[in-house]
Amino acid sequence: MFTGIIESVGHVKGLLKSGSDMVLTIAVGKLDMSDVQLGDSIAVNGVCLTVTQFDSGSFSADVSVESLSRTALAGLQIGWSVNLEKAVTPTTRLGGHLVSGHVDGTARLLSAEQQGSAWQYWFQAPAELAKYIAEKGSVTIDGISLTINEVDGAKFRLTIIPHTRAETTLIERTAGDLVNLEVDLIARYLERLMTASSEQSPHDGVTMALLAKSGFMK
C-alpha cells in the first residue's frame, strides 16, 4: 500500500527482456534505501514492484507480462525518469490517499497549460474506467495522488501546483504521453460490493440488507 506522495524521481538504469517479462533496474536518486530489504515493495510510476536486488543507489525488480500489458512500463527507455515511493509503514503519514499500486490502465495526456502559478492538465481515461472518475475525487497518475477538478465524459482535469510538478515526472510530460492510471480504491470495491449483492444467494454472508442492518447504510 502507498500514499501517492512521491519520495524521489529516479531514472531507468537497465531494461532486460526475459521472455515476455522484463527485469527493470532503477537508479533511485534521493530515495532512502537504508531500510529496504529483499522482497520489499516500491512503486515505480505507480506500479507496485518487488525488490529482487538492491544497493544504496539502485534496485532491480521483475515486471510480469501482466504489468507490461496494463501499464506504461513497457514503453520505458534507458535514462527516462520515474516516480518512486516506498510502501507505507504503520507510522507513515497518509498525506495523499490509499493507493494500491495495482494500475487499472493507462490514460493519455491531452494538454498541459499554465494558469497563474499552477498548471492545468487534461487527461483522457479509457471508457471503461471513466465511471470511477468523479469531480473532487482522488486519482493516481504515475503514482502521484491527485484531486480531480473537472470531468467531461472520459476526460478529466487536474490542477498541478508548482511543487508537485517540480518534484515529479509531470514536468516532463507532453501532450500524447501515456501515464499509469489507478482509480480510487474505495470506488472500485464499492462497485464490486453493489454488483455482487444482486448475484448472492440467500445464504451468502454479506448482503445489502445485512449492511443496512449493521448501520453501514441508511
Disulfide bonds with the S-S distance in Angstrom:
none
